[in-house]
Amino acid sequence: MRNVPNGRRLFIDKSLDTMKVRKFTMTTSNKQSPKAKDGRVFYGWWVALAGAVNMVVSSGPTFQAASTLFRAIEDEFGWSRALVTGVASFGRFGGAMLGPLEGWLVDKFGTGKMVLIGFTLGGLGMIFYSQLQGPIQYYAAYFILSIGFSLGGFVPSMSAVNAWMPHRRATAMAIVIGGSSLGGVFVPAIVWGINTYGWRETTLVIGVLTLAAGPPLAFIQGRRAPEYSVLMTQLAKADSPDTQPLTQHDFTPKEALRTRAFWSMSITHMLANLSVGAISSHIYFQLTDKNAVNLSDQSAATILPIMAFASFGFQMLGGLAGDRSNKRTVLPILIVCQGISLLVLAQAGSYWAALTFALLWGLGFGGRTPMLHAMRGEYFGRKHFGIILGMGAFPMAIGMMATPFIVGWVFDRTGSYVGQLYTLAAFCAIAAVTILLATKPPAPVQQH
């Protein structure tokens, strides 16, 4: 390897008689944010910020505020807990089935088109949701909006930052994922809207705002990242003694599937996110049920933003730490913290116990999420990241699809969430072990 002055990234293309290996080596400074040569903020940071706004809109109604909407539906129609929260399972079924396809569509057509299509479907689904009169319409509307937000939300946003920000992957992904947490900040406003105007009017407004947000987000996120050699030029900086090399290898989906790391990360993500699916659907019930924490609607509505702020803060810290430390050694600790938070929630009987849960959940869930996703990009590259992410998220989506209904079904028969929370904590403990198996795979080799 020859020396390259001024800390510039080196593009290497080696051809051997028996194999062809492509390496993309880049160095970055730990002290400065990358900028283009003209001094402007590097465009990848705008892509990350737009991804955060995307996640505020696309995950707010179906993730952070889901349980508040479910409470309103239960109060009006008197349906069983399993029927009301089971819609989350039904909605995620579509996302699970489309997961690998979503990734392929993003890799094929680009982030911008998928964001525009997804937000159009999601907005129309929310408007349809505001008009529902029975269970069939309820499930159909939630299915449509879930498919829309899935197509235009997480996968395209993460694919875009993975392509633009290989030098600060964990930090950029933390910004995007942090948008999902910040969606919880608007939960008190949604609760206020439901209590003041009704859930129909509130979801109608959310639908209209979603339709309006789609085009500008698609425009910002839809700009394709340059090739590595061009990105190298944009990120070039003066030489620094603390610059470090970063080697990228682009795995094909088939090559990724053959690695132990792919399956270890997929299983870990599934086990850890079983509780995420349950919490997003049932947390408001656990906080307000008389035989649980027994908080008022107003008090419970303050816990959710605290969860959001804690998750956001630790997501940012997790992203920064993920760019500077060995993710595989830190992740087990964070996943265990997530499991401990579930044990605290199971025994919570006061506002302060609920607050302790919110902070521990923020530490565990918030800190581990950007690291786990950044590992995929670090291990498998950026060319096929969308479909690899979609395939890896498939088991996770299946788990998150099942848990809202199962937890609700058990509650209808026991009147308690305690056993379910203990079980979900045990799954987190298992996940803390399986992630240790995710060692970085060797570079893919293509035979002539």
Secondary structure, DSSP 8 states (H G I E B T S, - for coil): ----GGG--EEEEEE-SS-EEEEEEEEE-SSS--B-TTS-B-HHHHHHHHHHHHHHHHHIIIIISHHHHHHHHHHHH---HHHHHHHHHHHHHHHHHHHHHHHHHHHHH-HHHHHHHHHHHHHHHHHHHTT--SHHHHHHHHHHHHHHHHHHTHHHHHHHHHHH-GGGHHHHHHHHHHHHHHGGGGHHHHHHHHHHT-HHHHHHHHHHHHHHHHHHHHHHHTS----HHHHHHHT-----TT-EEEEE----HHHHHTSHHHHHHHHHHHHHHHHHHHHHHHHHHHHH-TTTT---HHHHHHHHHHHHHHHHHHHHHHHHHHTTS-HHHHHHHHHHHHHHHHHHHHH--SHHHHHHHHHHHIIIIIHHHHHHHHHHHHHH-STTHHHHHHHHHHHHHHHHHHHHHHHHHHHHHHS-SHHHHHHHHHHHHHHHHHGGG--------B--
